[in-house]
């Protein structure tokens, strides 16, 4: 039972980290995508 709780906690933490990384990288990626589109 505690293993399930641990797995849920790890999954939630991983999800939060993934969202954080996505937010951190999406702005520069959008900017570079717009730049490359403008170049084309």
N, C-alpha and C positions, 0 to 999 in steps of 0.2 A: 504493500500500500504506500509506504513512504517512497518507494522507487517510482511509483506513478507520479507522486507529488513532485519529486525531484525532476522527473522528465518534463512535467508541465512547466516547472520553474525554468528549466534550461531552455525549453522551447520558447517561452515568453521572453527570456533574456536575449536569445538569439534573434528573435523577431524584432525586438527593440533595437538591437545593434544593427541589423540589416536595414531597418528604416532609417536609422541615423546615417549609415553610410550612403544610402540612396539619396537622402536629402543633401548630404555633403557633396556628393559627386554629380547630382543631377543639374545643379546650376551651371558649373563649368561645362558640362556636356552639352547642355542646351545652348550656351554661348558659342561653343566651338561648332555646333551643328548649324547655328544661324550664320556664323562666319563662312563655313564651307559652302552653305547654300548660296550666300551672297557672292562668293568667288565663282561659283558655277553660273 
